[in-house]
Amino acid sequence: MKRDIPFLAVLLFFYLLFYGIVQMIPMDELLRKGLVVNNVLIYSPLATFLVAVVYAGLYGFSCRFLLLATLMFFVTILTFEEWILLYHAAYFICLLLGTLLGYGIFCWRKTSK
């Protein structure tokens, strides 16, 4: 469980804390909206994919990590004050693809030793 915390903290940043930081920094409203939209459509799925690749590449496949990362998606309900199934499906697909790629790297590293 301890090894999962840094990876889940990265996801928590993109799913929750990023929005708070964007709201607190004084900036143009159009820029603020652009950052929020980019976070939903680009940064969060990319971070989810990369975190899954790195985690699975280091530690192999873990159902526990998949479950915990999937549960982290529900933190976005606090941000948007609504549940959007499409975002959760997209984030989950990024998580699965990243885990598969990372597990492939893990197996490749294991066999090349």
N, C-alpha and C positions, 0 to 999 in steps of 0.2 A: 504493500500500500504506500509506503514512503516514497518509492521510486515513481509512483504515479502523480504525486502532488505537483512537481514542477511542470509537468506536461498539462495537467488540468488547470494550473494557474495561468498558463498562456492562453488557454481557451477561455477561461473566465475573463481575462483582460479584454479579449475581442468581443465576447458576448455581452459583457455588462459594463466594465470600467471604461472602455473606450468612449461610450456615449456620455458618461458623466464628465470625462475630461473635455470632450468636445463642447459640452454645454457650458463649462466653466471658463474656458479660454475666450477672451473677447475677440470676435472675428465677424466678418460679414455673414449675414444670414444665408446667403446663397452658397458660400463656401461651407458653412456648417451643414447645410442640407446635402451638399455634394459629398462631404466626408461620411455622413451617416449612410447615404445610399451606397457609396463605394464600399463601406464596411459590410453592409448586408450582402451585396452582390459579389464582391471581389475579395476583400481582406479576410473576412471570417471563413469562407469556404477554403481559401488558400491556406490560412493558418491551420484549419482543421486537417487538411490534407498533409501539410508538412509535419505537423505534430504527430500524426498517425504514422507517417513514413519513418520518422526518427525513432519513435517509441518501438514500433515493430522491428525496425532494423537493429535496435540495441537489445531488445528483450524477447523478441519473437511474438507469436500470436498470443493475445490475452483477451479472453471473453470479459474479464473484469474491467479492463481498460475500455473496451468497446461499450460496455454497459454504462460505466461512469461518464464517458465522453458523451454518450447519447443522452443521459440524464442532464448533462450540462446544457443541452439545447433548450431545455425548459426555462433556463435563466433568462432567455430572450423574451419570455412572456412579461417579465418585470419591466423590460425596456420598452417594448411596443404596446403594452397593456392589451394585447390580444394574441391569440395563438394562430400562427400562419403555417399550415401544414406543408406548403410548398417549400418554404425555407428549411424546415426540419428534414424534409425528404432530400433536398439538395445537400445539406450539411452531412446527412447520414451516408449518402452516396460518396461524398468526398472522404469521409472517415473510412468507409469500407475499401475504397480504391487505394487510399494511403496505407491502410493496414496490409492489404494484399501486396502492394509494392514493397513495403518495408519488410514483410515476412519473406518475400522472395530474396531481398538483400540479405536478410538474416540467414536463410538457408544457404545462399551462395557463399557467404563468409564462413559458415560452418564447414562446408565441404571443401573450401579452398585451403583450409589449415592443414 
